[in-house]
């Protein structure tokens, strides 16, 4: 420690140096060692009152010396730095364990005890209920359930289509029509089905377990989830998710990342702190537009946090948000002013047991027709071709391309026949040629 000489102008320099040496190298046997050493520390206090901070202190952990600033020197203002880029936790889950939630969710409750375990257990329980390998749509008792739903929601007169018609205009300020003249129909693109499982358990917004059905080209409005937890598992098809920062923004919600594609078997999640505001879209093209028309089915499960004392029962959403919401831009909200918000109370279009039984009856009746049998034969042939192609790719990966050449030839012929069949059907060619193509396809399939 260095003391300025001006603090000791009246003290003999030699005596002061002698005291310093004595303090630095005391002799155990010397009687001077038994003198009160505090007198040495009192010297600066007697000399100058401002030296109170010069008393001995334990060294700092960093072991870095500090230099005191003069009293008349103003503290320098901090230099503003660029805000750090946000870091988001992973969306897709293979396993969901407590460490992440323990680190990010609130730790205290009303009684002062730690609620970390309970907060982490909320999504953990939901995940355990839906993530198992046996939680599937196409069960052994009804392996064509997904295809049956796809046909039902896209065919007039079927149960799924009728339920969608009943929901037309549910999330828009006014129901819009598509078509011309007498062919005008309600726009169903902003509709989806909510098929509920179980009953309301009073710990979630609506019934906690919901099978949501998204026909091709359909989407939801931008909405939030009442500050609840949610686990979402894709059971069939593909869905695209768009995540936003907030509904309450000047100029509307803004994307926080690019769109996320979730396929069959993928699991994602929502928490009060992360991914609370989103929009779901099935971007698959409709069959009438030349696409595959594949439906998407997701299993959603919701639950309020353990320390949530509000239990807001509604989902807030922006009407007609799909018309102006961005599809890929992360900096453009698509709104000229702050949009209006509305509340949606999570409802049930039908219970799962009743819905599955009705769809099964529809499918069995359809399979009894010539068109149904033809569609089933085409599907089985296409599945066989896909399996052969997958086997070929596996053989190539293992270096056995020569032994898989017969399978490759059969798969190529089957795919060519299927393509020819679809091409002739689109061109409206004669029935005799279509029948010959179908016979060729079935022969190869056998």
C-alpha positions in Angstrom: 0.0 0.0 0.0 1.4 3.4 -1.0 0.7 6.5 1.1 1.3 10.0 -0.1 4.1 11.8 1.7 2.0 14.9 2.2 -0.1 13.0 4.8 3.1 12.6 7.0 4.7 16.0 6.7 5.2 16.3 10.5 6.2 12.7 11.2 9.9 11.8 11.2 10.6 9.9 8.0 13.1 7.5 9.5 10.9 6.6 12.4 8.0 5.9 10.0 10.2 3.6 7.9 11.4 1.8 11.0 7.8 1.1 12.1 6.9 -0.2 8.6 9.9 -2.6 8.7 9.0 -3.7 12.1 5.4 -4.4 11.1 6.5 -6.3 7.9 9.1 -8.5 9.7 8.1 -9.0 13.3 10.4 -11.1 15.5 8.5 -13.7 17.6 11.0 -13.4 20.5 11.1 -9.6 20.5 8.9 -7.7 23.1 8.1 -5.2 20.4 6.0 -7.9 18.7 3.6 -7.8 21.6 2.9 -4.1 21.1 -0.6 -3.2 19.9 -0.3 -3.2 16.2 -3.4 -1.1 15.8 -1.4 1.9 16.6 0.3 1.6 13.2 -3.1 1.6 11.5 -4.2 4.6 13.5 -1.4 6.7 12.1 -3.2 7.6 8.8 -6.4 8.4 10.7 -4.6 10.8 12.9 -2.9 12.4 9.9 -5.8 12.8 7.6 -9.5 12.0 8.1 -10.0 11.0 4.4 -7.7 8.0 4.9 -10.3 5.9 6.6 -10.4 3.5 3.7 -6.7 2.8 4.0 -7.2 0.3 6.8 -6.2 -3.3 6.0 -8.9 -5.3 4.2 -8.9 -8.9 3.0 -7.8 -9.2 -0.6 -10.5 -9.4 -3.3 -11.0 -12.7 -5.0 -10.0 -11.3 -8.3 -6.6 -10.1 -6.8 -6.8 -6.9 -8.9 -5.8 -3.6 -7.3 -8.3 -0.7 -7.3 -7.4 2.9 -7.8 -9.5 5.5 -6.1 -10.7 8.4 -8.2 -10.4 12.0 -7.1 -13.5 13.5 -5.6 -14.0 16.1 -8.2 -13.9 13.6 -11.1 -17.3 12.7 -12.5 -18.1 9.1 -13.3 -17.9 8.2 -16.9 -21.2 7.3 -18.5 -21.5 3.8 -19.8 -21.1 3.3 -23.5 -24.4 2.0 -25.0 -23.9 -1.5 -26.5 -25.9 -3.3 -29.2 -28.7 -5.4 -27.6 -27.8 -9.0 -27.6 -29.6 -11.3 -30.1 -32.3 -13.3 -28.4 -31.6 -16.9 -27.7 -34.5 -19.3 -27.9 -34.7 -22.7 -26.4 -35.1 -25.7 -28.8 -38.6 -26.2 -30.2 -38.6 -29.9 -31.0 -38.3 -32.3 -28.2 -37.1 -35.9 -28.0 -37.0 -36.0 -24.3 -38.2 -33.4 -21.8 -36.4 -33.3 -18.5 -36.6 -30.8 -15.7 -33.2 -29.0 -15.9 -34.2 -26.5 -18.5 -37.5 -25.6 -16.8 -35.8 -25.5 -13.4 -33.4 -22.9 -14.8 -36.0 -20.7 -16.5 -39.3 -20.8 -14.6 -40.2 -18.9 -11.4 -38.7 -20.4 -8.2 -40.9 -19.0 -5.4 -44.5 -19.4 -4.5 -46.9 -17.5 -2.2 -45.8 -19.3 0.9 -42.2 -18.6 0.3 -41.2 -22.2 -0.5 -39.6 -23.2 -3.8 -42.0 -24.0 -6.6 -39.3 -25.0 -9.0 -40.2 -28.7 -8.9 -43.9 -28.0 -9.5 -43.2 -25.6 -12.4 -41.0 -28.2 -14.0 -43.5 -31.0 -13.3 -46.2 -29.2 -15.2 -44.8 -29.7 -18.8 -43.2 -32.9 -17.7 -46.5 -34.5 -16.9 -48.1 -33.4 -20.2 -45.1 -34.6 -22.1 -45.3 -38.0 -20.4 -48.9 -38.3 -21.4 -48.5 -37.7 -25.1 -45.0 -38.6 -26.1 -45.2 -42.4 -25.8 -44.7 -44.5 -29.0 -48.3 -45.8 -28.7 -49.9 -42.4 -28.9 -50.6 -42.6 -32.6 -53.5 -41.8 -34.9 -53.6 -44.9 -37.1 -54.2 -47.5 -34.4 -54.3 -51.3 -35.3 -58.1 -51.3 -35.0 -58.4 -48.5 -37.5 -55.1 -48.2 -39.6 -56.8 -45.9 -42.2 -58.0 -43.3 -39.7 -55.9 -40.5 -41.1 -57.0 -41.2 -44.7 -60.6 -41.4 -43.5 -60.3 -38.0 -41.8 -58.7 -36.6 -44.9 -61.6 -37.7 -47.1 -64.2 -36.6 -44.5 -63.0 -33.0 -44.2 -62.6 -32.6 -48.0 -65.9 -34.2 -49.2 -69.2 -32.4 -49.1 -71.8 -34.3 -47.2 -69.3 -36.0 -44.9 -69.1 -35.4 -41.2 -65.8 -33.5 -41.2 -66.9 -31.1 -44.0 -70.2 -30.5 -42.2 -68.4 -29.6 -39.0 -66.1 -27.2 -40.8 -69.1 -25.5 -42.5 -70.6 -25.0 -39.1 -67.5 -23.1 -38.0 -67.2 -20.8 -41.1 -66.4 -17.3 -40.0 -65.6 -18.3 -36.4 -62.3 -16.4 -36.3 -63.1 -13.6 -38.8 -65.1 -10.4 -38.3 -67.3 -11.3 -41.2 -67.7 -14.5 -43.1 -66.2 -14.4 -46.6 -67.3 -16.2 -49.7 -65.3 -17.9 -52.4 -66.6 -18.7 -55.8 -68.7 -16.9 -58.3 -72.5 -16.5 -58.5 -74.5 -19.5 -57.4 -71.3 -21.4 -56.7 -70.3 -19.1 -53.9 -69.4 -21.0 -50.7 -68.2 -19.9 -47.2 -64.4 -19.6 -47.0 -63.4 -22.4 -44.7 -59.6 -21.8 -44.9 -59.5 -20.2 -41.4 -61.2 -23.2 -39.7 -60.0 -26.4 -38.0 -61.7 -29.0 -35.9 -61.2 -29.5 -32.1 -62.0 -33.1 -31.2 -61.7 -33.3 -27.4 -60.6 -36.2 -25.2 -61.9 -36.5 -21.7 -63.5 -33.8 -19.6 -62.7 -30.4 -18.2 -60.3 -30.7 -15.2 -60.4 -27.0 -14.2 -56.6 -26.7 -14.5 -56.4 -25.7 -18.2 -58.1 -23.4 -20.7 -60.9 -25.7 -21.9 -60.6 -29.5 -22.0 -56.9 -30.2 -21.6 -56.5 -32.9 -24.4 -57.6 -31.9 -27.9 -57.1 -33.6 -31.3 -56.9 -30.7 -33.8 -57.6 -31.4 -37.4 -56.1 -29.1 -40.0 -57.2 -29.7 -43.6 -54.9 -28.8 -46.5 -54.6 -25.1 -46.9 -56.2 -24.3 -43.5 -54.7 -22.2 -40.8 -55.4 -20.5 -37.4 -55.4 -16.9 -36.5 -52.4 -15.5 -34.6 -53.3 -16.3 -31.0 -51.9 -16.8 -27.5 -52.7 -19.6 -25.0 -53.8 -17.9 -21.7 -50.3 -18.1 -20.2 -50.6 -21.9 -20.0 -48.2 -24.7 -20.7 -48.8 -26.9 -23.8 -47.2 -29.9 -25.4 -48.1 -30.5 -29.1 -47.4 -33.8 -30.9 -48.0 -34.2 -34.6 -49.8 -37.5 -35.2 -50.4 -37.3 -39.0 -49.2 -35.0 -41.8 -47.2 -31.8 -41.6 -47.9 -28.5 -39.9 -46.0 -25.2 -40.1 -45.7 -23.0 -37.0 -45.1 -19.2 -37.0 -44.0 -17.8 -33.6 -44.5 -14.1 -32.6 -43.3 -11.9 -29.9 -46.6 -10.6 -28.6 -50.2 -9.7 -29.6 -49.9 -6.3 -27.9 -47.4 -4.5 -30.1 -47.4 -1.2 -31.9 -48.1 -2.2 -35.5 -49.0 -5.8 -34.6 -47.2 -9.0 -33.7 -43.8 -9.7 -35.2 -42.1 -12.9 -36.0 -39.3 -14.0 -33.8 -37.9 -16.7 -36.1 -38.5 -18.3 -39.4 -41.4 -20.7 -39.9 -40.9 -24.2 -38.3 -42.0 -27.4 -40.0 -43.3 -30.1 -37.8 -43.8 -33.6 -39.2 -45.4 -36.8 -38.0 -43.9 -37.8 -34.6 -42.4 -34.3 -33.8 -43.2 -32.8 -30.5 -43.0 -29.1 -29.6 -44.0 -27.1 -26.6 -45.4 -23.8 -25.2 -44.8 -22.1 -21.9 -45.8 -18.8 -20.3 -42.4 -17.5 -21.1 -41.7 -19.0 -24.5 -43.5 -19.5 -27.8 -46.8 -18.3 -26.2 -48.0 -16.6 -29.4 -48.1 -18.5 -32.6 -50.0 -19.3 -35.8 -50.4 -22.8 -37.3 -50.8 -23.4 -41.0 -51.2 -26.6 -43.1 -49.3 -25.4 -46.2 -50.1 -28.6 -48.2 -51.9 -27.8 -51.4 -55.5 -28.9 -51.8 -56.3 -31.7 -54.3 -58.4 -29.4 -56.4 -55.3 -27.1 -56.7 -53.1 -30.0 -57.9 -51.7 -30.9 -54.5 -51.8 -34.0 -52.3 -54.4 -32.6 -50.0 -52.9 -34.2 -46.9 -54.6 -33.4 -43.7 -52.6 -32.7 -40.5 -53.7 -34.0 -37.1 -52.0 -32.8 -33.9 -52.6 -33.7 -30.3 -52.6 -30.7 -28.0 -52.6 -30.8 -24.2 -52.8 -27.7 -22.0 -52.3 -27.0 -18.3 -51.9 -23.9 -16.2 -48.7 -23.4 -14.2 -48.8 -24.4 -10.5 -48.4 -20.9 -9.3 -50.9 -19.4 -11.8 -53.8 -17.9 -9.7 -55.6 -16.2 -12.6 -56.7 -19.1 -14.9 -57.7 -16.9 -17.8 -60.1 -19.2 -19.7 -59.9 -17.7 -23.2 -57.4 -17.6 -26.0 -56.8 -14.1 -27.4 -56.5 -13.8 -31.1 -56.4 -11.3 -33.9 -59.3 -11.6 -36.4 -58.4 -12.1 -40.1 -54.7 -12.2 -39.0 -53.9 -14.7 -41.7 -54.5 -12.2 -44.5 -51.9 -9.8 -43.3 -49.6 -12.0 -41.3 -46.1 -12.6 -42.8 -45.0 -16.0 -43.9 -41.3 -15.7 -43.6 -40.1 -12.2 -42.8 -38.9 -11.8 -39.3 -39.1 -8.0 -39.3 -42.4 -7.2 -41.0 -45.6 -7.4 -39.0 -47.8 -6.9 -42.0 -50.1 -4.4 -40.1 -50.4 -0.7 -40.7 -51.8 -0.1 -37.2 -52.3 -2.0 -34.0 -54.8 -4.7 -34.7 -57.9 -5.5 -32.7 -58.0 -8.5 -30.4 -60.8 -10.9 -29.5 -61.3 -13.8 -27.1 -62.0 -17.4 -28.1 -63.2 -19.8 -25.5 -61.7 -23.2 -26.3 -64.7 -25.4 -27.3 -65.3 -28.9 -28.5 -66.7 -29.8 -31.9 -67.2 -33.4 -30.9 -65.8 -35.9 -28.5 -63.1 -38.3 -29.7 -65.0 -41.5 -29.2 -68.1 -40.3 -31.1 -66.0 -38.8 -33.9 -63.9 -41.9 -34.5 -66.9 -44.2 -34.6 -68.7 -41.9 -37.1 -65.6 -41.6 -39.3 -65.2 -45.4 -39.2 -68.7 -45.9 -40.5 -68.2 -43.4 -43.2 -65.0 -45.1 -44.3 -66.5 -48.6 -44.3 -69.4 -47.4 -46.4 -67.0 -45.7 -48.8 -64.8 -48.9 -49.0 -67.9 -50.9 -50.1 -68.2 -48.8 -53.3 -66.2 -49.4 -56.5 -64.5 -46.0 -56.1 -63.5 -46.9 -52.6 -62.0 -50.2 -53.6 -60.1 -48.6 -56.5 -58.7 -46.0 -54.1 -57.6 -48.7 -51.7 -55.9 -50.7 -54.4 -54.0 -47.6 -55.6 -53.0 -46.8 -52.1 -51.7 -50.3 -51.4 -49.8 -50.4 -54.7 -48.2 -47.0 -53.9 -47.3 -48.2 -50.4 -45.6 -51.3 -51.8 -43.7 -49.1 -54.3 -42.5 -46.8 -51.5 -41.4 -49.7 -49.4 -39.4 -51.1 -52.3 -37.8 -47.8 -52.9 -36.9 -47.5 -49.2 -35.4 -51.0 -49.3 -33.4 -50.0 -52.4 -32.1 -46.9 -50.7 -31.1 -49.0 -47.6 -29.3 -51.5 -49.8 -27.4 -48.7 -51.5 -26.4 -47.3 -48.2 -25.0 -50.7 -47.1 -23.2 -51.2 -50.4 -25.5 -54.0 -51.8 -26.9 -52.2 -54.8 -26.3 -55.2 -57.1 -28.5 -57.6 -55.0 -31.3 -55.0 -54.8 -31.6 -54.4 -58.6 -34.7 -56.7 -59.0 -36.5 -54.7 -56.3 -35.4 -51.5 -57.9 -36.7 -52.5 -61.2 -40.1 -53.5 -59.7 -40.3 -50.3 -57.8 -39.5 -48.2 -60.8 -42.2 -50.0 -62.9 -44.8 -49.5 -60.2 -44.0 -45.9 -59.8 -44.1 -45.4 -63.6 -47.5 -47.1 -63.8 -48.9 -45.0 -60.9 -47.6 -41.8 -62.6 -49.1 -42.8 -65.9 -52.4 -43.6 -64.2 -52.5 -40.2 -62.5 -51.5 -38.4 -65.7 -54.2 -40.0 -67.8 -56.8 -39.3 -65.2 -55.8 -35.6 -65.2 -56.0 -35.4 -69.0 -59.4 -37.1 -69.1 -58.4 -39.8 -71.5 -60.6 -42.7 -72.5 -61.7 -45.3 -70.0 -60.3 -48.2 -71.9 -56.7 -46.8 -71.7 -57.3 -46.0 -68.0 -58.4 -49.5 -67.3 -55.3 -50.9 -69.1 -53.0 -48.7 -67.1 -54.8 -49.8 -63.9 -54.4 -53.5 -64.9 -50.7 -53.0 -65.5 -50.3 -51.3 -62.2 -52.2 -54.1 -60.3 -50.2 -56.8 -62.2 -46.9 -55.2 -61.1 -48.3 -54.8 -57.6 -49.1 -58.5 -57.3 
